Amino acid sequence: MSTLREHPITVMLTKGELGEIEDLQFARRISSRGEMVRQLIDAGLRNFVGEAPEETLSTPVQDKPQRTENRL
């Protein structure tokens, strides 16, 4: 996995969610909110896919059904 961070994303959070992230950041003495969010994402991916987040990149994505429209 690349360590170059060049893909920003924006996430909208509730005040409570942000508070939980900041509390965890403080408790773990993590210097930036971004680093805390990256660690949470990594932990979630590892939990979701069973310790191998890179596998999600090689899993084929099923095609969406084509939308059909009746045009006159």
C-alpha positions in Angstrom: 0.0 0.0 0.0 1.3 3.4 -0.9 2.0 5.8 1.9 1.8 8.9 -0.3 -1.5 10.6 0.7 -2.7 12.5 -2.4 -6.5 11.6 -2.4 -8.4 13.9 -0.1 -12.0 13.1 0.9 -14.6 15.1 2.8 -16.8 13.4 5.4 -19.7 15.1 7.2 -20.0 14.1 10.9 -22.3 14.8 13.7 -21.0 16.8 16.6 -21.1 13.6 18.7 -19.1 11.6 16.1 -16.5 14.3 15.9 -16.3 14.4 19.7 -15.7 10.6 19.9 -12.9 10.9 17.3 -11.3 13.7 19.2 -11.6 12.0 22.5 -10.0 8.9 21.1 -7.3 11.0 19.4 -6.5 12.6 22.8 -6.5 9.3 24.7 -4.1 7.7 22.2 -2.0 10.8 22.0 -2.3 11.0 18.2 -1.0 14.4 16.9 -3.6 15.0 14.2 -7.3 14.4 13.5 -6.4 13.2 10.0 -4.1 10.5 11.4 -6.8 9.4 13.9 -9.4 9.1 11.0 -6.9 7.1 8.9 -6.3 4.7 11.8 -10.0 4.3 12.3 -10.6 3.7 8.6 -7.7 1.1 8.5 -9.1 -0.7 11.6 -12.6 -0.7 10.0 -11.3 -2.1 6.7 -9.3 -4.8 8.4 -12.3 -5.8 10.5 -14.7 -5.7 7.5 -12.6 -7.8 5.1 -10.8 -10.0 7.7 -7.4 -8.4 8.1 -6.7 -7.8 4.4 -8.0 -4.5 3.1 -6.0 -4.8 -0.1 -8.3 -7.7 -1.1 -11.1 -5.3 -1.7 -9.2 -3.8 -4.6 -9.0 -7.2 -6.4 -12.7 -8.2 -5.8 -14.6 -7.8 -9.0 -17.4 -5.2 -8.9 -20.7 -6.4 -10.3 -22.1 -4.3 -13.1 -25.1 -2.2 -12.3 -28.3 -3.2 -14.2 -28.8 -0.9 -17.1 -31.5 1.7 -16.7 -34.2 1.4 -19.3 -36.3 4.4 -20.2 -39.3 4.6 -22.5 -38.6 7.5 -24.8 -41.2 8.7 -27.3 
